[in-house]
Amino acid sequence: MHASLSKPTATTPPVVPPEPQTHEPRPRISLTRKELEVMEWAVMGKSSWEIAQILECTESAVNYHFANIRVKFKVSSRWAALRKAAEMGLVQL
């Protein structure tokens, strides 16, 4: 009899299959059209002031959108938000 076909003995523990891995679905984060637009310009290296000029709004409005994005992504910086957006496929770095 081959060793691989032998029955388990008292000294060899039975083989237990691994627990199936459950993948928690990622929470869906919804960004507004303006938040996505701000992110896209930021990925291109634009500052808040430059984005404001492009979007014809105030720099405060751009910063407001970034504050909302940081809250939604639960991150503390613009760069962390950009990295998370890239991981989610929302933007390309």
Buried (B, 14 or more C-beta within 10 A) or exposed (E): EEEEEEEEEEEEEEEEEEEEEEEEEEEEEEBEEBBBBBBBBBBEEBEBEBBBEBBEBEBEBBBBBBEBBBEBBEBEEBEEBBBBBBEEEBBEE
